[in-house]
Amino acid sequence: MHFRPLHDRVVIRRIESEEKTAGGIIIPDTAKEKPQEGEVVSVGPGARGEDGKLHPLDVKAGDRVLFGKWSGTEVKLDGEELIIMKESDIMGVIEGKPKAAKKVA
């Protein structure tokens, strides 16, 4: 099944955080917070301005983004948990490669 969001909505897949701390302690699932970072899966065509023109979104499929802890609506599509939210709920796009974890001597 293919899902296409409408207007200025965005579909996001959460990116899971590390299961270990820098000191090597394993964090159990019950103590983990939901990650606030995700990958954009799909975007709508854009929002209509007061002038009636379509304004395209700033994010695109494949972007890594940060969003608010309680943003969006969680849905399950084809067995995968996704979040649907408005583009305005996204705080920003993470650019560049993710940093590698620092080694502790």
C-alpha positions as CSV (number, residue, x, y, z in Angstrom):
1,M,0.0,0.0,0.0
2,H,1.2,3.5,-0.8
3,F,0.2,6.4,1.4
4,R,0.3,10.0,0.0
5,P,-0.2,12.7,2.7
6,L,-2.4,15.7,1.8
7,H,-1.6,19.4,1.9
8,D,1.3,20.3,4.3
9,R,1.4,17.0,6.0
10,V,4.6,14.8,6.3
11,V,5.0,11.1,7.1
12,I,8.0,10.3,9.3
13,R,9.7,7.1,10.5
14,R,11.3,7.4,13.9
15,I,15.1,6.7,14.1
16,E,15.8,4.6,17.1
17,S,18.4,5.9,19.5
18,E,21.4,3.9,20.9
19,E,20.5,1.1,23.4
20,K,23.7,1.7,25.3
21,T,25.0,4.8,27.1
22,A,28.6,6.1,26.6
23,G,29.6,4.1,29.6
24,G,28.3,0.8,28.2
25,I,25.2,0.6,30.3
26,I,22.3,-1.0,28.4
27,I,19.0,1.0,28.6
28,P,15.9,-1.2,28.9
29,D,13.0,-0.6,26.6
30,T,10.8,0.6,29.5
31,A,13.3,3.4,30.4
32,K,13.8,4.7,26.9
33,E,12.2,7.9,25.7
34,K,10.7,8.0,22.3
35,P,13.2,9.5,19.8
36,Q,12.5,12.9,18.5
37,E,14.5,12.3,15.4
38,G,13.2,10.7,12.2
39,E,13.4,10.3,8.5
40,V,10.9,11.8,6.2
41,V,9.1,9.0,4.2
42,S,6.6,11.1,2.2
43,V,5.4,14.7,1.9
44,G,2.2,16.3,0.7
45,P,2.1,18.7,-2.3
46,G,2.2,21.8,-0.1
47,A,-0.1,24.3,1.6
48,R,-2.3,26.8,-0.2
49,G,-1.7,30.4,0.7
50,E,-4.4,33.0,1.0
51,D,-3.7,33.9,-2.6
52,G,-4.7,30.4,-3.6
53,K,-1.3,29.4,-4.8
54,L,0.4,26.2,-3.8
55,H,3.5,26.7,-1.6
56,P,5.8,23.6,-1.7
57,L,7.2,22.2,1.5
58,D,10.8,22.7,2.6
59,V,11.4,19.1,3.5
60,K,11.6,16.2,1.1
61,A,11.6,12.4,1.4
62,G,14.9,11.1,2.9
63,D,15.6,14.2,5.1
64,R,16.5,13.6,8.7
65,V,14.5,15.9,11.0
66,L,13.9,16.8,14.6
67,F,10.3,17.2,15.9
68,G,8.5,17.9,19.1
69,K,8.0,15.1,21.7
70,W,4.2,15.1,21.4
71,S,4.0,16.1,17.7
72,G,1.9,14.3,15.1
73,T,-0.3,11.3,15.1
74,E,1.1,7.8,15.3
75,V,-0.3,5.4,12.8
76,K,0.5,1.8,11.6
77,L,0.7,1.3,7.9
78,D,1.7,-2.1,6.4
79,G,2.9,-3.2,9.9
80,E,5.3,-0.2,10.3
81,E,4.8,2.5,12.9
82,L,4.9,6.0,11.3
83,I,4.0,9.5,12.4
84,I,1.9,11.9,10.4
85,M,2.4,15.6,11.2
86,K,2.2,19.1,9.7
87,E,5.4,20.5,8.4
88,S,5.1,23.3,11.0
89,D,5.6,20.7,13.8
90,I,9.1,19.9,12.4
91,M,11.8,22.0,14.2
92,G,14.6,21.5,11.6
93,V,16.5,19.3,9.2
94,I,19.7,17.6,10.3
95,E,22.3,18.1,7.6
96,G,25.5,16.1,7.1
97,K,26.4,12.6,8.4
98,P,25.6,11.6,12.0
99,K,28.5,12.0,14.4
100,A,30.2,8.8,15.5
101,A,30.2,8.1,19.2
102,K,33.2,9.4,21.1
103,K,35.5,6.8,22.6
104,V,36.1,7.0,26.3
105,A,39.7,6.3,27.4
